[in-house]
Amino acid sequence: MGQSGDLISSLLPLVALFAIFYFLIIRPQQKQAKQHKQMIADLKKGDKIVTNGGLIVEISKVEETSLTVKNVDGSEMKLARDFVARIAE
C-alpha cells in the first residue's frame, strides 16, 4: 500500500503541470487557429485584408486555394489563402 501512495504522490505534480500547460498554451492556440481558418473560409470579394508580409489589399476574386487581390495602385496579384493574416479594419 505504501508503494502505490508514493507513486501517486510522485505523479501528481506531473499531471498538474501538464494540465496547466494544456490550458495556458495548447488550448488557446488551437482556438486561435480554428478562428483563423474560419476567417479565411469566410473571405469574399471586396474584403480588405492584411497579408503576412504586411500588405493591405482588396480581394477582387476568390478561388479555391488562392485569392486575386488588388493593390492600391490597381495592380492585381495572386495570393495563397495561407498568407492572409487578418481582415483590415
C-alpha positions as CSV (number, residue, x, y, z in Angstrom):
1,M,0.0,0.0,0.0
2,G,2.9,2.3,0.7
3,Q,4.4,1.9,-2.8
4,S,1.2,2.9,-4.6
5,G,0.8,6.0,-2.3
6,D,4.4,7.1,-3.2
7,L,3.7,6.5,-6.9
8,I,0.5,8.6,-6.9
9,S,2.2,11.5,-4.9
10,S,5.2,11.5,-7.3
11,L,3.0,11.6,-10.5
12,L,0.6,14.2,-9.2
13,P,2.9,17.2,-9.9
14,L,3.5,16.0,-13.4
15,V,-0.2,15.7,-14.1
16,A,-0.8,19.2,-12.6
17,L,2.0,20.6,-14.7
18,F,0.5,19.0,-17.9
19,A,-2.9,20.4,-17.1
20,I,-1.5,23.9,-16.6
21,F,0.5,23.6,-19.8
22,Y,-2.6,22.5,-21.7
23,F,-5.0,25.2,-20.5
24,L,-2.5,28.1,-20.8
25,I,-0.8,27.2,-24.1
26,I,-2.3,24.4,-26.2
27,R,-6.0,25.1,-25.9
28,P,-5.8,28.9,-26.7
29,Q,-3.5,28.2,-29.6
30,Q,-6.0,25.6,-31.0
31,K,-8.9,28.1,-30.6
32,Q,-7.0,30.8,-32.4
33,A,-6.1,28.5,-35.3
34,K,-9.7,27.5,-35.6
35,Q,-10.9,31.1,-35.7
36,H,-8.2,32.0,-38.3
37,K,-9.3,29.1,-40.5
38,Q,-12.9,30.2,-40.3
39,M,-12.0,33.8,-41.1
40,I,-10.1,32.6,-44.3
41,A,-13.1,30.4,-45.3
42,D,-15.4,33.4,-45.0
43,L,-13.4,35.8,-47.2
44,K,-15.4,37.3,-50.1
45,K,-14.9,39.8,-52.9
46,G,-14.4,43.4,-51.7
47,D,-12.9,42.5,-48.3
48,K,-9.8,44.3,-47.4
49,I,-7.1,42.1,-45.9
50,V,-3.6,42.3,-44.4
51,T,-1.1,39.7,-45.7
52,N,1.6,38.1,-43.6
53,G,4.0,40.4,-45.4
54,G,2.1,43.5,-44.2
55,L,0.4,44.5,-47.5
56,I,-3.1,45.9,-47.2
57,V,-5.0,44.8,-50.3
58,E,-8.6,44.3,-51.5
59,I,-9.9,40.9,-52.7
60,S,-11.1,41.0,-56.3
61,K,-11.6,37.3,-56.9
62,V,-11.9,34.3,-54.6
63,E,-10.7,30.9,-55.8
64,E,-10.4,27.6,-54.0
65,T,-6.7,27.8,-53.0
66,S,-5.9,31.4,-53.8
67,L,-7.2,34.9,-53.9
68,T,-6.7,37.5,-56.6
69,V,-6.1,40.8,-54.8
70,K,-5.9,44.4,-56.0
71,N,-3.2,46.7,-54.6
72,V,-3.8,50.5,-54.0
73,D,-2.2,51.3,-57.4
74,G,-4.7,49.0,-59.2
75,S,-2.2,46.2,-59.9
76,E,-3.5,42.7,-59.3
77,M,-1.7,39.7,-57.9
78,K,-2.5,36.2,-56.8
79,L,-2.1,35.4,-53.1
80,A,-2.3,32.0,-51.4
81,R,-5.0,31.8,-48.8
82,D,-2.5,30.7,-46.2
83,F,-0.8,34.1,-46.3
84,V,-3.8,36.1,-45.1
85,A,-3.0,37.4,-41.7
86,R,-6.3,39.2,-40.8
87,I,-9.1,41.4,-42.2
88,A,-8.2,45.1,-42.3
89,E,-10.3,47.4,-40.2
